[in-house]
């Protein structure tokens, strides 16, 4: 029997063979422009070959996405959490890919700058403490550090450990209203359900330790978290690279290259993988490879 994993592996193998063939000059386009290439600077040739390989990767991902997904997000909503400065085109693109995988974005939550501003730590801590007095005992860890606790609160507001998600309730609404009122999150549809999966999109440079704390709390209050950033964020000193060096990387999946179609598809494959409790680091700088293989 041909399984989903076999589909993924065979399709990715075809893509990699074509991409590598083009980069090395041994692919189907290797004879095109060879005379011109002989006189072109080596750096220019390499850049052109890299662009062609990247374009092939995007084309492959776009055309094969539906087969790769196999409706893996059907009946499993996703909450979209964006960091300050997020690229709106990327947000729209990953939302479309979630839908292509048979899923829905239950709600979008935009983190405001104040939430990740170290000088606003007292506000974040005080609000978290106040909310604890309004919530049932055990819903949030009272002993958790400030930003881990805040991540748990956002999780209660947006996420769920139930695979099919849950409807919003009084506790959910109370947290949402408080976070919006304190200018820590943007307003969200009050009827938005709580999703088992959370897709976090990175934006401008932010304090890596504070973001890691939020992600730690989110991971504890959801079925799975995927953090995605652009290619630069995965390089040395980038936000995603710093998160991957943090202990929280053991609790979430990370994907770089989300500005391209291939990265967006990879992020959704990582969401599907999270449903089985499997994490990993994917993308051009990912420790587990370019894409999740099953």
C-alpha positions in Angstrom: 0.0 0.0 0.0 1.3 3.5 -0.9 1.1 5.6 2.3 1.0 9.3 2.8 4.6 9.1 3.9 5.5 7.4 0.6 3.8 10.1 -1.3 5.7 12.8 0.5 9.1 11.1 0.2 8.7 10.3 -3.5 7.5 13.8 -4.5 10.2 15.5 -2.4 12.8 13.2 -3.9 11.8 14.3 -7.4 11.9 18.0 -6.4 15.4 17.6 -4.8 16.8 15.7 -7.8 15.6 18.4 -10.2 16.7 21.3 -8.0 20.2 19.8 -7.4 20.5 19.0 -11.1 19.9 22.6 -12.1 22.2 24.0 -9.4 25.0 21.6 -10.5 24.4 22.2 -14.2 23.3 18.7 -14.9 19.6 19.3 -15.1 17.3 19.7 -18.1 18.2 23.4 -18.4 21.9 22.8 -18.3 22.4 23.4 -22.0 20.4 26.6 -22.1 22.7 29.6 -22.4 25.9 27.6 -21.9 27.7 29.8 -24.4 26.7 32.9 -22.6 27.6 31.3 -19.2 31.1 30.8 -20.4 31.7 34.5 -20.4 29.7 35.5 -17.4 31.3 36.0 -14.0 31.2 32.9 -11.8 29.4 34.7 -9.0 26.7 35.9 -11.4 26.2 32.3 -12.8 25.9 30.9 -9.3 23.3 33.5 -8.3 21.3 32.8 -11.4 21.4 29.0 -10.8 20.4 29.5 -7.2 17.4 31.6 -8.3 16.4 29.0 -10.8 16.5 26.3 -8.2 14.5 28.4 -5.8 11.9 29.1 -8.4 11.7 25.4 -9.2 11.2 24.7 -5.5 8.3 27.2 -5.2 6.7 25.8 -8.4 7.0 22.2 -7.1 5.6 23.2 -3.7 2.7 25.1 -5.1 1.7 22.3 -7.5 2.2 19.4 -5.1 0.9 21.0 -1.9 -2.6 19.5 -2.0 -1.2 16.0 -2.5 1.3 16.5 0.3 -1.3 17.8 2.7 -3.9 15.1 2.0 -6.4 17.2 3.9 -4.3 16.7 7.0 -5.8 19.8 8.8 -9.4 18.8 8.2 -11.3 19.2 11.5 -8.2 20.7 13.1 -8.4 24.5 13.2 -5.3 26.7 13.5 -4.9 29.9 15.4 -2.6 32.5 13.7 -0.4 34.5 16.1 1.7 37.2 14.5 4.6 39.1 16.0 5.1 42.9 15.6 6.2 43.8 12.0 4.9 40.6 10.4 4.8 40.6 6.6 1.1 40.8 5.6 1.7 39.0 2.4 3.3 36.1 4.2 0.3 36.0 6.7 -2.2 35.9 3.8 -0.1 33.2 2.0 0.1 30.8 5.0 -3.6 31.3 5.7 -4.3 30.2 2.1 -2.1 27.1 2.6 -3.9 26.2 5.8 -7.1 26.3 3.9 -5.6 24.2 1.1 -4.8 21.5 3.7 -8.5 21.3 4.5 -8.2 23.5 7.6 -9.4 26.9 8.8 -7.8 29.8 10.7 -10.1 30.1 13.7 -8.8 33.5 14.6 -5.8 35.8 14.1 -4.1 37.3 17.1 -1.6 40.2 16.6 1.0 40.7 19.4 1.4 44.4 20.1 4.9 45.9 20.7 4.2 46.5 24.4 3.9 42.8 25.0 7.5 42.2 23.9 9.0 45.5 25.3 11.3 44.6 28.3 10.4 48.0 29.8 6.7 46.9 30.0 7.5 43.7 32.0 5.7 45.1 35.1 2.5 45.6 33.1 2.7 42.1 31.7 3.3 40.6 35.1 0.6 42.7 36.9 -2.0 41.9 34.3 -1.1 38.2 34.4 -1.5 38.2 38.2 -4.8 39.9 38.0 -6.2 37.5 35.4 -5.2 34.6 37.7 -7.7 35.8 40.3 -10.5 35.6 37.7 -9.7 32.1 36.4 -10.4 28.6 37.7 -7.6 27.2 39.8 -5.2 25.0 37.7 -6.0 26.6 34.4 -2.7 28.5 34.4 0.5 27.8 36.4 0.6 30.4 39.1 4.3 29.7 39.7 5.3 30.1 36.0 7.7 33.0 35.0 6.0 36.1 33.8 6.2 35.5 30.0 5.6 31.7 30.3 2.4 32.5 32.3 1.4 35.1 29.7 1.9 32.5 26.9 -0.4 30.2 28.8 -3.0 32.9 29.1 -2.8 33.5 25.4 -3.1 29.8 24.9 -6.3 29.7 27.0 -7.6 32.6 24.9 -6.7 31.1 21.5 -5.7 27.5 21.8 -6.8 24.1 23.1 -5.2 20.7 23.8 -8.3 19.1 22.2 -7.5 17.9 18.7 -10.7 19.3 17.2 -10.6 22.5 19.2 -13.2 24.0 21.5 -15.6 26.9 21.5 -14.8 30.1 23.3 -16.1 30.4 26.9 -16.3 32.9 29.6 -12.6 32.5 30.6 -11.5 32.8 27.0 -13.5 36.0 26.5 -12.2 37.5 29.8 -8.6 37.0 28.8 -9.1 38.3 25.3 -10.8 41.5 26.6 -8.1 42.1 29.1 -5.2 41.6 26.7 -6.8 43.9 24.1 -7.7 46.5 26.8 -4.0 46.6 27.9 -2.9 47.0 24.3 -1.0 43.7 24.3 -3.0 42.0 21.6 -5.3 43.3 18.8 -9.0 42.8 18.9 -10.2 39.4 17.8 -13.6 38.0 16.8 -15.3 37.3 20.2 -16.8 34.1 18.7 -13.5 32.7 17.4 -13.0 29.2 18.7 -10.0 27.8 20.4 -7.7 25.9 18.0 -5.5 22.9 18.7 -2.7 24.2 16.5 -1.0 27.6 16.7 1.0 29.0 13.8 3.3 31.8 15.0 4.8 34.2 12.4 7.8 36.2 13.3 8.2 39.8 12.3 10.7 42.5 13.3 13.6 41.7 15.7 12.2 41.0 19.2 13.7 39.9 22.5 14.3 36.2 21.9 14.0 35.3 25.6 10.6 37.0 25.9 9.3 35.3 22.7 10.7 32.0 24.0 8.7 32.4 27.2 5.5 33.1 25.3 6.1 30.0 23.1 6.8 27.9 26.2 3.4 28.8 27.6 1.6 28.3 24.3 3.1 24.8 23.9 1.7 23.9 27.3 -1.9 25.0 26.4 -2.2 23.7 22.8 -1.8 20.5 20.8 1.0 21.9 18.7 2.9 25.1 17.9 4.8 25.9 14.7 7.0 29.0 14.5 7.8 30.4 11.1 10.2 33.1 9.9 11.8 34.3 6.7 15.2 33.0 5.5 17.1 35.8 7.2 15.6 34.9 10.6 17.1 31.4 10.3 20.7 32.7 9.8 23.2 33.5 12.5 21.8 36.1 14.9 18.3 35.9 13.4 15.2 35.6 15.6 14.5 32.0 14.5 18.1 31.0 14.9 18.1 32.3 18.5 14.9 30.5 19.3 16.4 27.3 17.9 19.2 27.6 20.3 16.7 28.0 23.2 15.3 25.1 25.2 11.8 25.9 23.9 12.8 24.5 20.5 12.3 21.1 22.0 8.6 22.0 22.5 7.7 23.6 19.1 8.4 23.1 15.4 10.4 25.8 13.5 10.4 26.7 9.8 12.5 29.3 8.0 12.0 30.6 4.4 8.3 31.4 4.9 8.6 34.3 2.4 8.6 31.7 -0.4 5.9 29.2 -1.4 8.1 26.2 -0.4 8.5 27.6 3.1 4.8 28.3 3.5 4.0 24.7 2.4 6.7 23.4 4.8 5.1 25.3 7.7 1.7 23.7 7.0 3.3 20.2 6.8 4.9 21.0 10.2 1.4 21.8 11.6 0.1 18.4 10.3 3.1 16.7 11.9 2.4 18.4 15.2 -0.9 16.6 15.4 1.1 13.4 15.9 3.2 15.1 18.6 6.3 15.3 16.4 8.3 18.6 16.2 11.4 19.5 14.4 13.4 22.2 12.7 12.9 22.7 9.0 13.9 24.9 6.1 17.2 25.9 4.6 18.7 26.2 8.0 16.6 23.4 9.6 18.4 20.7 11.6 15.9 18.1 10.4 16.1 19.0 6.8 14.2 21.1 4.2 10.7 19.6 4.8 9.0 17.2 7.2 8.9 13.8 5.6 5.8 12.3 7.2 
